[in-house]
Amino acid sequence: MISLGRFFVQSLVRIFAYPTQEAPFFIKGAQLRQGFVYPPHTPIPVGYQMIDHISQEEGITLNSIQSKALIGIGSIGEVPVLLAKPQAYMNFTGELVGPLAAYYQVPLRHILLVYDEMSLPNGILRLQPKGGHGYHNGVKSVIEHLDGCREFPRLSIGIGNPPGTMDMEAYLLQKCSLLEQKQMDAAPEQGGDAVRNLVPKGFNSLTTRFNLEQKYKYNKV
């Protein structure tokens, strides 16, 4: 076992009350789907893009390989943070999250998964403190490698559903329209702001407001 700092025993992604007295956060972005190679400006790299944005904004360099992930250790405010970009296919995400959580003694509530979500409209973000896998194979793998536990936070980034009878693989490989790309380009900054609120303060009224604003940001009423 290893400790990242004197204020915590565990670390991974999410936060909750009084994180500086407990463990750092572990933030993990999902990217690769088995058998696919994604060209630029397609919907899928959003998880990696979110990690890259947080890494750049917080000055956290990802320069080590551990448990099939490219990792970087730093902090957001006073809270120690571990960023991770999987170097394995999405379907096997749990194979790296489980060992990293155990090695750094990270509690479930400090594990934040960042991933694409087809059930959300393009560019819409959603923060949740827990939940099921929603037929997302990457999240399903994580739950399996955390002994079936689902009580970890997640930041979902909407990529929309294929229109009509369009094949899912074809949809994921097609280039985004200019509008879709503009919506996607705004996601890392908006998500990064939400994470910077979440890590030191936990789920609070600002998180609720964030989810509400995201839900209606492209459908003003």
C-alpha positions as CSV (number, residue, x, y, z in Angstrom):
1,M,0.0,0.0,0.0
2,I,1.1,3.6,-0.5
3,S,-0.2,6.9,0.8
4,L,-0.3,10.0,-1.5
5,G,-0.1,12.5,1.4
6,R,-0.6,13.0,5.1
7,F,-4.2,14.1,4.7
8,F,-5.5,10.9,3.1
9,V,-5.3,7.2,3.2
10,Q,-7.1,6.5,-0.1
11,S,-7.5,8.2,-3.4
12,L,-9.1,8.0,-6.7
13,V,-11.8,10.1,-8.2
14,R,-14.6,11.6,-6.3
15,I,-15.0,13.5,-3.2
16,F,-17.4,13.9,-0.3
17,A,-17.3,15.7,3.0
18,Y,-14.0,16.7,4.5
19,P,-11.8,15.1,1.8
20,T,-8.6,16.7,3.2
21,Q,-9.0,14.6,6.3
22,E,-9.4,11.4,4.4
23,A,-8.2,10.4,0.9
24,P,-7.3,12.0,-2.4
25,F,-9.4,11.7,-5.5
26,F,-9.0,9.4,-8.4
27,I,-10.3,10.7,-11.7
28,K,-10.4,8.3,-14.6
29,G,-11.4,8.9,-18.2
30,A,-12.6,6.1,-20.5
31,Q,-11.7,6.0,-24.1
32,L,-11.0,2.9,-26.2
33,R,-13.8,0.5,-27.3
34,Q,-12.6,-2.9,-28.3
35,G,-11.8,-3.3,-32.0
36,F,-12.3,0.4,-32.8
37,V,-9.8,3.0,-33.9
38,Y,-11.2,6.5,-33.6
39,P,-10.1,9.3,-35.9
40,P,-10.2,12.9,-34.6
41,H,-13.5,14.7,-34.2
42,T,-15.6,11.6,-33.6
43,P,-17.7,11.4,-30.4
44,I,-15.6,8.9,-28.4
45,P,-12.4,10.6,-27.1
46,V,-14.4,12.8,-24.7
47,G,-13.2,11.0,-21.6
48,Y,-9.6,11.5,-22.5
49,Q,-10.2,15.1,-23.4
50,M,-11.7,15.8,-20.0
51,I,-8.7,14.3,-18.2
52,D,-6.4,16.3,-20.5
53,H,-8.2,19.5,-19.6
54,I,-8.0,18.9,-15.9
55,S,-4.4,17.9,-16.2
56,Q,-3.5,21.1,-18.0
57,E,-5.5,23.4,-15.8
58,E,-4.2,21.9,-12.5
59,G,-0.7,21.3,-13.7
60,I,-0.8,17.6,-13.2
61,T,1.5,15.7,-15.5
62,L,0.6,12.2,-16.5
63,N,4.0,10.5,-16.9
64,S,3.8,7.1,-15.2
65,I,2.3,3.7,-16.3
66,Q,0.6,1.7,-13.6
67,S,-2.0,-1.1,-13.8
68,K,-2.7,-0.5,-17.5
69,A,-3.1,3.2,-17.0
70,L,-1.2,6.4,-17.7
71,I,-1.4,8.2,-14.4
72,G,-0.5,11.6,-12.8
73,I,-0.5,12.6,-9.2
74,G,-1.2,16.2,-8.1
75,S,-3.9,18.2,-6.4
76,I,-7.0,20.3,-6.9
77,G,-6.9,22.9,-4.3
78,E,-5.8,21.2,-1.1
79,V,-7.1,17.8,-2.1
80,P,-4.7,15.2,-3.5
81,V,-5.8,13.8,-6.9
82,L,-4.8,10.9,-9.0
83,L,-5.7,11.2,-12.7
84,A,-5.8,8.1,-14.9
85,K,-6.1,7.4,-18.6
86,P,-6.7,3.7,-19.4
87,Q,-4.3,2.1,-21.9
88,A,-6.6,-0.8,-22.3
89,Y,-10.0,-1.3,-24.0
90,M,-13.1,0.2,-22.4
91,N,-14.7,-3.2,-21.7
92,F,-11.8,-4.0,-19.4
93,T,-11.7,-0.7,-17.5
94,G,-12.3,-2.5,-14.2
95,E,-9.0,-4.3,-14.5
96,L,-7.1,-1.0,-13.9
97,V,-9.6,0.8,-11.6
98,G,-9.8,-2.1,-9.1
99,P,-6.0,-2.5,-8.6
100,L,-5.4,1.3,-8.5
101,A,-8.1,1.8,-5.9
102,A,-6.6,-1.0,-3.8
103,Y,-3.0,0.2,-4.1
104,Y,-3.8,3.8,-3.2
105,Q,-6.5,2.7,-0.7
106,V,-9.1,4.8,-2.4
107,P,-12.7,4.8,-1.0
108,L,-15.6,4.3,-3.4
109,R,-16.9,7.9,-2.9
110,H,-13.5,9.2,-4.1
111,I,-13.5,7.3,-7.4
112,L,-14.8,9.5,-10.3
113,L,-15.4,7.9,-13.6
114,V,-15.6,10.2,-16.7
115,Y,-17.1,8.5,-19.7
116,D,-19.2,9.0,-22.8
117,E,-23.0,8.3,-22.5
118,M,-25.2,7.6,-25.4
119,S,-28.4,8.1,-23.4
120,L,-27.5,11.8,-23.0
121,P,-27.8,14.4,-25.8
122,N,-24.6,15.5,-27.5
123,G,-22.5,17.7,-25.2
124,I,-24.7,17.4,-22.2
125,L,-22.9,16.6,-18.9
126,R,-24.3,14.9,-15.8
127,L,-22.8,14.3,-12.3
128,Q,-24.1,11.5,-10.2
129,P,-23.0,10.2,-6.8
130,K,-23.7,6.6,-7.6
131,G,-25.8,4.4,-10.0
132,G,-25.8,1.2,-12.1
133,H,-24.0,0.6,-15.3
134,G,-26.8,1.5,-17.7
135,Y,-25.5,-1.1,-20.2
136,H,-22.2,0.8,-20.4
137,N,-19.6,-2.0,-20.6
138,G,-16.8,0.1,-19.1
139,V,-18.9,1.0,-16.0
140,K,-20.1,-2.6,-15.8
141,S,-16.4,-3.8,-15.7
142,V,-15.6,-1.3,-12.9
143,I,-18.6,-2.5,-10.8
144,E,-17.5,-6.1,-11.2
145,H,-13.9,-5.3,-10.1
146,L,-15.2,-3.3,-7.1
147,D,-17.0,-6.4,-5.8
148,G,-20.3,-5.3,-7.2
149,C,-20.3,-2.0,-5.4
150,R,-22.0,0.9,-7.3
151,E,-21.6,3.7,-4.8
152,F,-18.9,5.7,-6.7
153,P,-19.4,9.0,-8.5
154,R,-19.4,9.5,-12.2
155,L,-19.4,12.3,-14.7
156,S,-21.2,11.4,-17.9
157,I,-20.7,13.2,-21.2
158,G,-23.5,12.9,-23.7
159,I,-22.7,11.8,-27.3
160,G,-26.3,11.1,-28.4
161,N,-27.8,8.0,-30.0
162,P,-27.5,6.9,-33.6
163,P,-30.3,8.3,-35.7
164,G,-32.9,5.9,-37.0
165,T,-31.5,2.5,-37.8
166,M,-27.9,3.7,-38.1
167,D,-25.4,1.1,-36.9
168,M,-23.8,2.1,-33.6
169,E,-20.2,1.5,-34.8
170,A,-20.8,3.6,-37.8
171,Y,-22.2,6.4,-35.6
172,L,-19.2,6.3,-33.3
173,L,-16.8,6.5,-36.2
174,Q,-18.5,9.3,-38.2
175,K,-17.2,12.8,-38.0
176,C,-19.1,15.2,-35.8
177,S,-21.0,18.1,-37.5
178,L,-19.7,21.6,-36.8
179,L,-22.5,22.1,-34.2
180,E,-21.8,18.8,-32.5
181,Q,-18.1,19.6,-32.4
182,K,-18.8,23.0,-30.9
183,Q,-20.9,21.4,-28.2
184,M,-18.2,18.8,-27.5
185,D,-15.5,21.4,-27.4
186,A,-17.4,23.2,-24.6
187,A,-17.7,20.0,-22.4
188,P,-14.1,19.8,-21.0
189,E,-14.2,23.3,-19.5
190,Q,-17.7,22.9,-18.1
191,G,-16.9,19.5,-16.7
192,G,-13.6,20.7,-15.3
193,D,-15.3,23.5,-13.4
194,A,-17.8,21.0,-12.0
195,V,-15.0,18.7,-10.8
196,R,-13.2,21.6,-9.2
197,N,-16.3,22.3,-7.1
198,L,-16.9,18.6,-6.4
199,V,-13.5,17.6,-5.2
200,P,-13.2,20.1,-2.2
201,K,-17.0,20.4,-1.4
202,G,-18.7,17.1,-2.4
203,F,-22.2,16.9,-3.9
204,N,-24.0,20.0,-2.9
205,S,-26.5,22.7,-4.2
206,L,-23.9,23.7,-6.9
207,T,-23.9,20.2,-8.3
208,T,-27.7,20.2,-8.5
209,R,-27.6,23.5,-10.3
210,F,-24.9,22.2,-12.6
211,N,-27.0,19.2,-13.6
212,L,-30.1,21.4,-14.1
213,E,-28.2,23.9,-16.3
214,Q,-26.7,21.1,-18.3
215,K,-30.1,19.5,-18.9
216,Y,-31.6,22.6,-20.5
217,K,-28.6,24.4,-21.9
218,Y,-29.4,23.6,-25.5
219,N,-33.2,23.7,-24.9
220,K,-33.9,27.1,-23.4
221,V,-37.5,27.5,-22.0
